[in-house]
Amino acid sequence: MEFSLDLNEEQRDLRDWVHGFAEQVVRPAAAEWDEREETPWPVIAEAAKIGLYDFEFLANLWADPSGLSMCIASEELFWGDAGIGLAIMGTSLAVAGIFGSGTPEQMAEWVPQCFGTKEDPKVAAFCSTEPEAGSDVGAMRTRAVYDQATDEWVLTGQKAYATNGGIANVHVVTAVVDPELGSRGQAGFIVPPGSKGLHTARKLRKLGIRASHTADVFLDEVRVPGNCVLGGKDRLDERLARARSGQRSSGQASMRTFELSRPAVGAQALGIARAAYEYALEYAKTRVQFGKPIVENQAVAFALADMRMEIDAARLLVYRAAWMGRNNRPFTAGEGSMSKLKAGEVAVSVTEKALQILGGAGYLREHPVERWYRDAKIYTIFEGTSEIQRLVIARAITGASLR
């Protein structure tokens, strides 16, 4: 079989289709929704209408045996705008949580409800981080207690920084079932629409990705049916029994979800970086100083060369991790973390260089570079900080129990 790094025809068609939506619908709306700091429901509705926001679209991305389609679509959409992109793609994290731990019956019942319909689109939320448990998932305090008399789980606690938190149709919540087991005693739960006791105080105001809704979620004795524990109660009981006997378990609920999503998150960061690079390149070709375009100055040209090189290098790491994940190749050297770490830091450095190339103009809201600069920073923070990604990689390559 001939080796090739070319995208196949379906992947090229996907790239061009999503890019067209990003260029014609997302970019023209980006500044408005960033300024309003509100969920861009009209854009989500437009995405749903053309089939870019529904379970079928997401399933087709995941079905690609190369693993690249999710990354391709994510990069193009976030090239349009990160805030709107996350408003559209944020639901996929909750879906990944259901797919990572749920039964086929749970997937069939709950995943469609995460998206709603073309006529009435909904969003979903994955709730893991807590005020005292961000990178340290073992410090999670949200509790889930099984009420055998009613066959219900009772969830109590607080989740922080949840994308779509409080406005979601479906919330996927990680909680502690057995505190003595630490992170091995946690499980994921579906909180169905309209569940009493789930509420949010306010939408959080952020530096960037402002069109994406972020909020703390409070669970005040929220009762959910017994079959809402992801994977089912029997499987949970078996896993907890193994953990109590000292046997190795299959992993922790939040971490499994993040492992599935890291390459795609890296691709989002690539979209921001590429947008800034392309804008800076065109600006440098037309901006004249001292009688010539600034692109003819080595300092500017070398900066652009570095930006392009770093973007391409990060994309290769993202594609490798996506392929490995899709084909069940173990991340023996933390390859998933490598992809997210590199892409996130490249997004920060490239947007900063782009702003510098534009000079004073880059600092103004008349140009989108300042928005991309603000949006990029979150990619070194959420879904595992850069420091946590380095820890994962270091543990993998050394075998040491680093903390």
C-alpha positions in Angstrom: 0.0 0.0 0.0 1.4 3.4 -1.0 2.1 5.7 1.9 0.7 9.2 1.6 0.1 12.2 3.8 -2.5 13.7 1.5 -6.1 14.0 2.7 -8.5 11.8 0.8 -11.4 13.2 -1.2 -13.9 12.9 1.6 -11.6 14.7 4.0 -10.9 17.5 1.4 -14.7 17.9 0.8 -15.3 18.0 4.6 -12.5 20.7 5.0 -13.9 22.8 2.2 -17.5 22.5 3.4 -16.7 23.5 7.0 -14.4 26.2 5.9 -17.1 27.7 3.7 -19.5 27.8 6.7 -16.7 29.4 8.9 -16.0 32.0 6.2 -19.5 32.9 5.2 -21.4 32.5 8.5 -19.1 32.4 11.5 -16.5 35.1 10.7 -19.1 37.8 9.9 -20.8 37.2 13.2 -17.7 36.7 15.4 -17.1 40.3 16.6 -20.8 40.8 17.4 -21.1 37.7 19.6 -17.7 38.3 21.2 -18.9 41.8 22.2 -22.3 40.6 23.4 -20.8 37.6 25.3 -23.9 35.6 24.6 -24.6 32.1 23.2 -24.9 32.6 19.4 -28.1 30.6 19.0 -28.8 31.9 15.5 -25.4 30.5 14.3 -26.0 27.2 16.1 -29.4 27.0 14.4 -27.8 27.7 11.0 -25.3 25.0 11.6 -28.1 22.6 12.6 -30.1 23.5 9.5 -27.3 22.5 7.1 -26.3 19.3 9.1 -23.2 20.6 10.7 -24.6 20.4 14.2 -26.2 17.0 14.9 -25.3 13.5 16.0 -25.1 12.2 12.4 -22.4 14.8 11.6 -20.4 13.9 14.8 -20.8 10.2 14.2 -19.5 10.6 10.6 -16.5 12.5 11.9 -15.8 9.7 14.5 -16.3 7.0 11.9 -13.3 8.1 9.8 -10.8 5.2 10.3 -7.9 7.6 10.1 -9.2 9.7 13.0 -8.5 12.9 11.2 -12.0 14.1 10.3 -12.8 15.5 13.7 -9.5 17.4 13.7 -10.1 18.7 10.2 -13.6 20.0 11.0 -12.4 21.5 14.3 -9.5 23.4 12.8 -11.7 25.0 10.0 -14.5 25.9 12.4 -12.2 27.5 14.9 -10.4 29.3 12.1 -13.7 31.1 11.8 -14.0 32.0 15.5 -13.1 30.1 18.7 -16.1 31.4 20.8 -18.7 30.5 18.2 -16.8 27.3 17.4 -16.9 26.2 21.0 -20.6 27.1 21.2 -21.1 24.6 18.4 -18.6 22.0 19.4 -18.9 22.2 23.2 -21.7 19.6 23.1 -19.3 17.1 21.7 -17.4 16.9 25.0 -20.6 15.7 26.8 -21.2 13.3 23.9 -17.6 12.0 24.3 -18.3 11.4 28.0 -21.4 9.3 27.1 -19.5 7.4 24.4 -16.4 6.9 26.6 -18.4 5.2 29.5 -22.0 4.7 28.4 -23.8 1.6 27.3 -25.3 1.3 23.7 -28.7 1.9 25.2 -27.6 5.1 27.0 -25.9 6.4 23.8 -29.1 5.8 21.8 -31.3 7.5 24.4 -29.2 10.5 25.4 -26.9 11.5 22.6 -29.8 12.8 20.3 -31.1 14.8 23.2 -27.8 16.5 23.5 -28.3 18.1 20.1 -32.1 18.6 20.0 -33.6 18.9 16.5 -32.9 21.0 13.4 -36.0 23.1 14.3 -35.1 23.3 18.0 -31.4 22.8 18.6 -30.1 22.1 22.1 -26.7 22.0 23.7 -25.1 19.7 26.3 -22.6 20.1 29.1 -19.8 18.0 30.6 -19.3 18.9 34.2 -16.1 17.7 35.9 -14.0 20.6 37.2 -14.8 21.9 40.7 -13.6 24.9 42.7 -11.1 22.7 44.6 -10.6 20.0 42.0 -9.4 21.2 38.6 -6.2 19.4 37.6 -6.4 17.3 40.8 -9.5 15.2 39.9 -8.8 13.1 43.0 -10.0 16.0 45.1 -13.5 15.9 43.6 -16.2 16.5 46.2 -19.4 16.2 44.3 -21.1 13.0 45.7 -23.5 10.5 44.2 -25.4 8.3 46.6 -27.6 5.5 45.5 -31.1 5.4 47.0 -32.1 1.7 46.7 -35.7 2.4 47.8 -36.4 4.5 44.8 -33.7 3.3 42.4 -32.3 6.8 42.1 -28.9 8.5 42.4 -28.8 11.6 44.5 -26.1 14.1 43.3 -24.9 16.9 45.5 -22.0 19.3 44.9 -20.7 22.2 42.7 -19.1 22.1 39.3 -17.0 25.0 38.0 -16.3 26.5 34.5 -18.7 24.2 32.7 -19.2 24.9 29.0 -22.9 25.2 28.5 -23.5 24.7 32.2 -27.0 25.6 33.2 -28.3 26.1 29.7 -27.7 22.6 28.6 -30.5 20.1 27.8 -28.4 17.3 29.1 -25.6 17.5 31.7 -23.0 14.8 32.1 -21.6 15.0 35.6 -18.7 13.2 37.2 -19.2 12.5 40.9 -17.7 10.5 43.8 -19.4 7.2 44.6 -16.9 5.8 47.0 -14.7 8.5 48.6 -12.2 6.0 50.1 -11.1 5.0 46.6 -10.1 8.5 45.5 -10.3 9.0 41.7 -11.1 5.2 41.2 -14.3 5.7 43.2 -15.8 8.2 40.7 -18.4 7.7 37.9 -20.2 9.6 35.3 -23.9 10.4 35.4 -26.6 11.7 33.0 -28.7 14.5 34.4 -31.8 14.6 32.2 -33.5 17.7 31.1 -35.6 19.5 33.7 -34.0 17.7 36.7 -34.9 19.5 39.9 -32.1 20.9 42.0 -29.7 21.7 39.2 -29.2 25.4 38.8 -26.5 28.0 38.0 -26.0 31.4 39.6 -24.7 33.4 36.6 -22.8 33.2 33.3 -19.1 33.8 33.9 -17.4 36.7 32.0 -14.1 35.7 30.4 -11.0 37.0 28.7 -11.7 35.1 25.5 -14.1 32.6 23.8 -16.8 34.9 24.9 -19.5 33.6 22.7 -19.3 30.2 24.5 -21.4 30.0 27.6 -19.4 29.1 30.8 -20.9 28.8 34.2 -20.7 27.1 37.6 -23.3 24.4 38.1 -24.8 23.6 41.5 -26.4 20.2 42.3 -28.7 20.4 45.3 -29.8 16.8 45.9 -30.5 16.2 42.2 -32.3 12.9 41.8 -31.7 11.0 38.6 -33.0 7.5 37.6 -30.8 4.6 38.6 -30.0 3.8 34.9 -28.4 7.2 34.5 -25.0 6.1 35.8 -22.9 5.8 32.7 -22.1 2.1 32.0 -24.8 0.9 34.3 -24.8 0.1 38.0 -23.7 -3.5 37.6 -20.6 -2.5 35.8 -19.9 0.2 38.3 -20.3 -2.2 41.2 -17.9 -4.6 39.5 -15.3 -1.8 38.9 -15.6 -0.6 42.5 -15.2 -4.1 43.8 -12.0 -4.6 41.8 -10.7 -1.3 43.1 -11.4 -2.2 46.7 -9.6 -5.5 46.2 -6.5 -3.7 44.9 -6.9 -4.6 41.3 -6.2 -2.1 38.6 -9.3 -0.4 37.2 -9.9 0.7 33.6 -9.5 4.4 34.3 -11.2 7.5 35.7 -14.4 8.9 34.1 -13.1 12.5 33.4 -9.7 11.4 32.2 -11.2 8.9 29.7 -13.3 11.8 28.2 -10.3 14.1 28.0 -8.1 11.5 26.4 -10.7 11.1 23.6 -10.9 14.9 23.1 -7.3 16.1 23.3 -6.4 15.9 19.6 -9.6 17.6 18.6 -8.9 20.4 21.2 -5.4 20.7 19.8 -7.0 21.1 16.3 -9.2 24.0 17.7 -6.1 25.8 18.8 -4.5 25.2 15.4 -7.5 27.0 13.8 -6.9 30.1 15.9 -3.2 30.0 15.2 -3.7 29.6 11.4 -6.2 32.4 11.3 -3.7 34.8 13.0 -0.8 33.6 10.8 -2.8 34.1 7.6 -4.0 37.6 8.6 -0.5 38.7 9.7 1.0 37.4 6.4 -1.5 39.4 4.3 -1.0 42.5 6.5 2.7 42.3 6.2 2.5 42.2 2.4 0.5 45.4 2.2 1.8 47.4 5.1 4.5 49.8 3.8 7.2 51.2 6.1 10.4 52.9 5.0 9.4 52.6 1.3 8.7 48.8 1.2 6.3 46.2 2.5 7.3 45.1 6.0 7.3 41.5 4.8 10.5 42.3 3.1 12.2 42.9 6.4 14.0 39.8 7.7 12.6 40.2 11.2 9.1 40.0 10.0 9.7 37.3 7.4 11.5 35.2 9.9 8.7 35.6 12.4 6.2 34.4 9.8 8.4 31.5 8.9 8.5 30.4 12.5 4.7 30.8 12.8 4.1 28.6 9.8 6.6 26.0 10.9 5.2 25.7 14.4 1.6 25.4 13.1 2.6 22.6 10.7 4.6 20.8 13.4 1.7 21.0 15.8 -0.7 19.7 13.2 1.4 16.6 12.6 1.3 15.9 16.4 -2.4 16.4 16.4 -3.0 14.1 13.4 -0.7 11.4 14.9 -2.6 11.4 18.2 -5.9 11.4 16.4 -4.9 8.4 14.3 -3.6 6.6 17.3 -6.7 7.2 19.4 -9.0 6.1 16.6 -7.0 2.9 16.0 -6.6 2.0 19.6 -2.9 2.5 19.7 -1.8 3.2 23.3 -0.3 6.6 24.1 2.9 5.1 25.4 4.7 8.5 25.4 1.7 10.7 26.2 1.1 11.4 22.5 -2.4 12.7 23.2 -1.1 15.2 25.7 1.8 16.1 23.3 -0.7 17.2 20.7 -2.8 19.4 23.0 0.3 20.9 24.7 2.1 21.8 21.5 -1.0 23.1 19.7 -2.1 25.2 22.7 1.3 26.8 23.2 1.6 27.4 19.4 -1.7 29.2 19.4 -0.5 31.5 22.1 2.9 32.2 20.5 1.5 32.7 17.0 -1.3 35.0 18.0 1.2 37.1 20.0 3.6 37.3 17.0 0.7 38.2 14.7 -0.3 41.1 17.1 3.4 42.2 17.1 3.6 42.2 13.3 0.5 44.4 13.2 1.9 46.7 15.8 -0.5 49.3 17.2 -3.1 48.2 14.7 -3.1 44.7 16.2 -4.0 46.1 19.6 -7.2 47.6 18.2 -10.6 45.9 17.9 -10.8 47.0 14.3 -8.6 44.0 13.6 -9.5 40.4 14.7 -6.0 39.6 15.9 -6.6 41.0 19.4 -9.6 38.6 19.7 -7.6 35.6 18.5 -4.9 36.6 21.0 -7.4 36.6 23.8 -9.1 33.3 22.6 -5.8 31.4 22.3 -4.8 31.6 26.0 -7.5 29.2 27.2 -5.8 26.4 25.3 -2.9 26.3 27.8 -5.5 26.1 30.6 -8.6 24.1 30.0 -8.9 20.3 29.5 -5.6 20.0 31.3 -3.1 22.8 31.7 0.2 22.8 29.9 1.8 21.8 33.2 -0.5 18.8 33.5 0.2 17.8 29.9 3.9 17.8 30.6 3.3 15.7 33.7 1.4 13.1 31.7 4.2 13.0 29.1 6.9 12.8 31.8 5.2 10.0 33.6 4.7 8.1 30.4 8.4 8.4 29.3 10.0 7.9 32.7 7.7 5.5 34.4 8.1 7.6 37.5 5.2 8.6 39.8 5.8 12.3 39.3 3.6 14.8 41.1 
